[in-house]
Amino acid sequence: MQADVAAAPAPLRFDRAEWAAAFADLGTFIPYVVAYVSVLGMDPVGILLAFGAALVCCGFVYRTPLPVQPMKAIGAVALAHGAALSTNAIVAASLVSGALWLVLGLSGAASRLARMIPRVAVLGVMLGLGISFMLQGLRMMGGDWPPALAALVLAVALRNSRLFPAMLVLLAGGLAYGVARQPALWQGASFGFALHLPSFAVLDLRWPDFVTGALLLALPQLPLTLGNAVIGVTEENNRLFPDRATSVRKVSVSTGIMNLAGGAIGGVPMCHGAGGMAAYAAFGARSGGAPIIFGATLVVLALCFSGAIAFLLQAVPAAVLGAILFLTGVRLAVGNAPRTRDWRVLLPVALTAAAALWNVGLGLLVGVAACCICRQKNNGGQV
């Protein structure tokens, strides 16, 4: 008898649904990239090229719509410090994060940490993230309700349409509205072809950059990345695509590799994110085609049309992006809400979700503690 042949990899799709869903994660992507470029003065070419290459690679490797997003805690701290923080410290944080997650993944430490965390706590984190996305989306919509409400109505009305995919309609309408409201954006845009290669940013780094990047940025991000971008996204991937299940170890290693490679060319700290996967799935992505399409678009923009980057990052109104983010949060929260009336599940999930609204790392700790207390109560132990 012939030896078993390894199963063929899942096919990649590049149909209308994948194209529509490819840009579903812009609600979290654009605000951070705009801030890095406009507030901190970073070169958008290196940032977009790093994201694009990582997305393309993940699409081919995972064969599912596994996203690549900015690390949010690092982004928040960096923007809070503004001009007082050098761009070299951001790049160093990316390199340090990459090294840490590569070691955690290859050594098996990330997998051991994941096994110590009850699934109920992970559900609570995912529910909290979904609610936080909804709240952030509402804040973004609050400044301009008419286009936000129009975007929500269109998204609901077109949710099952194959002829007019909701995400493409939202982006086209958002671009048209943004240009009509701010004609100067269009007039100042440059769409001409011009090859622009990124700089090899690692050559400019000094030890103080690594110290600042590690202590102020990379290390505080670890709990958030573990909860959302490693354990959470693995759980979400395996829930949505059980035939293409992945592992905490694999996600940790890919997080490490993409940050090391991205940091070398001036990229910002990146991670995978359960919310991004929920966004892809909500708008129709069912394979790695969506991240490949998005990633290839970013690579072409970065290398060949860098003059148009500022226009594209600012043209879609925040209210439309907020509507997309709100719908993503609804999808994530509903998909991870517990289907039981058992208080031993509901209480830890609720406490974890509430804590995760403020900090995902704290949410994980609260969830683990709540699960232990409920288990002791059920066994008649003294607390």
Summary of the structure (lengths in Angstrom):
residues: 383
radius of gyration: 20.7
end to end distance: 59.4
largest distance: 71.6
contacts: 1485
relative contact order: 0.24
helix: 74%
strand: 2%
